[in-house]
Amino acid sequence: MLIPIVNKYDRIIGYKDRKDITLDDIYRISSLWLINDNKEFLLSQRALTKKQSPGLWTNAADGTVEKGETYRQNMLKEAKEELGLELKSLKKDKKVEIKNIDGHHHFFAQWFVGYVPKEQNFKIQRSEVEQVKWYTPKTFMIEYQKNPSNFHPILKECVEMFESYLKQ
């Protein structure tokens, strides 16, 4: 699978096979934040068999953008694959640059927000996702502060977002 390699302005400068990407390379991922009618966020626990960050809780779904895909196309594909969701609309949120998150990665993460009913049934892809769970921003903050090692390091970048929802 070829992955677009980008410069510091998120412009494609080449392509590499996923296994050949180094810390010097910057690539793209898309990340999905799902919110229900009660303003709860869906977090997913990464499959215990994942090579990177097995068993850690993270946002609803994410994926590495492949050659020929936009951030949005990748997110729609990953939501269907990982959660069984056919999302009709996604709100584009902020894009963040993540450097050296665990000694291995440097990427731009384009965040998307989707809205689903709390009763939404998910058909999770077991090779990617162990389980999913709804969190209120307050519950997330309490659990994150108690046990940050249970959560993917990328969520450290998101604490601000959860805190802003608490103020609404």
Steps between C-alpha positions, in 0.01 A plus 500: 500500500646835397471787746531867401804665661445871561706804591452730800217673308315169443577499127577164339868463412508127426375154594638213705391153588360502853777270630769740373377811684750644749480771767640743241189450287179692556180328390124548538232342714132572541330476840131472581330638808145368536255685722151385599185688599619520863830666398694184583809403299557151367844362576631173365746265657764392250511126435729312738678355196597839350873555447482864612330591831300178552209528744520877541187715481488760225252694287217315320697413185806606309708398205807577296418684177603297196612611154205645309288565811400825663477529876118486470496196271731317738283585800181378335676175403643446850165570672339233283782248549564547873150582629261391225378860459389655173527865593312737273665814630809591692598835640861586433668613820856609569815348361784434743862411442621221726875455537674200652195380687660172601842522341373377166259741337469849356171583330221746436170385651188646342217476750141442395191507719196283434170478683316174566219395734606348832319178403716468187604141439862454407644211303859517618792356307672276756842530336487876569264557794458304824193691625334843498361708785319833538664754730371829630774762487503501882530119527777501242694770687469311831610168348778663297642676807481178706645265237661688209691185401168337397458760227688552174755783526317690223215567744732730694454736203122475543460581870442865402211397274335298777546786747328742256199267480477502880460879492206490256 
